[in-house]
Amino acid sequence: NKSLPSDQSSHEELAQLILSPFVHLFNIDETTKCLFNSLTLKKVYLTNKKYEKILADLSRGIRSTGVKELIELKFVVPQGFDAEKVFDAVASSLLRKKPQANLAYILVTDFCNFRCGYCFIENNLKGPSIAMSKDLADKVINVLVNEAKKVPEYRVTFYGGEPFSNSEIVFYIIEKLEQASKTFLFSCVTNGSLITEDIAKKLKQHNVAVGLSLDGWANIDKNRVFTDGKETFYSALKALAILKEAGVNTGISCTITKQNYEHAEEIIEFIQKLGVRTIGFNLLTRLKEPSQFEVPDPKRLAHHLFGAYLKAKELHMFEDRIDNRRANYFFKEIFHIYDCPAFGQLLFFSPTGTVGPCHAFYPSGKYQIPIKEDLKIQEEPLFYKWLEIGTLKNKECMRCAAIGICGGGCAYDIYVKTGQLGIKEDYFCAFQKEILKLL
């Protein structure tokens, strides 16, 4: 703004004003347009007539009321405006300078009694299953106690495999961390098949939130099967009943595939009828080879998930994928820097004694280092490498309208498809741009 001409500027100077390269035009309907600033997330809605007048005023160097308003909002800038310099300044002000974890994923085992066809853990493992030992758990506990001193709140999520196949270690870690600090909050992602009344009571006792895997009703929840191929739907319902009876805070973790994405809005209604108020949609991690788990068309997927978001709002439910990760930033006009905590906020601990920023890489052994009791992630190059990932580190993303709601997507998913970390990738880009149009 400081470099823009003052009110005393000549018409010749004013003629140098242009719309910012970060401003994008959206046609709302036949009579209305929206100018959207991708860096500030501010919006200006105009009639077609007013929009044409502003363009005419800019070309003639007239500082009309409409032009002044756009100057104030940084929608209008001088010709010769250095977009790359501004982009770099925004990136410098927003990006993390060093890693600081406030979330841990603990894989207490890589064993699972399910064989879900799309699972990025079980389907990539080689060799026998491994469960975390008490000695290794003690090392994890020491790291977390030290790390938690640096933040006001630290969430620990138990993951797998199926974590309750090693429930003794789950509750051992919880009890030790509770004794060490009141900083910790706990959650668990489970298929529910091993939930008992005793486990549910312990979860309630320690205030552990549960994410229960369920992809819809029986005839679309077909990808989640036991190792012998039998269906799992009713075991999940039984687990939900036990958890609700014990008063455990329970949400649904729903993986979106070609089998259920067109039913996303109905899944919201179904989950609400089960008495659950929280749902997180997981976008399918793509496979290198074509299979039944190919991802849906990104634009069609966007429309169905957007419908689910609207239905969740109508039913006063919490929906994570669109509402929390997209609409929340869009309407509050806050730049969404990172879509995943792996970019500097997450530690995952494996049952083989490794630690890294992303649990999805566990089966491959990539991006992991041995767990040390005196681990300080601020001193480990691996965690700094993951700060270099994201839209604000990628000049290819600079002119994208959706950069402010994107957050960079899933690093693992992009790696599977391209063999690289942190690059622009067409599928997620198409999905995000469509969501932005709908917002």
PyMOL commands that set and color helices and strands:
alter all, ss='L'
color gray80, all
select helices_A, chain A and resi 11-14+48-60+65-72+83-94+122-124+134-148+163-180+197-205+233-246+261-273+298-314+320-332+359-364+377-379+381-388+391-393+395-397+403-406+411-418+426-438
alter helices_A, ss='H'
color red, helices_A
select strands_A, chain A and resi 17-19+23-27+32-37+43-47+76-78+103-107+154-159+184-190+208-213+250-256+278-283+318-319+346-349+354-356+369-370
alter strands_A, ss='S'
color yellow, strands_A
deselect
rebuild
show_as cartoon
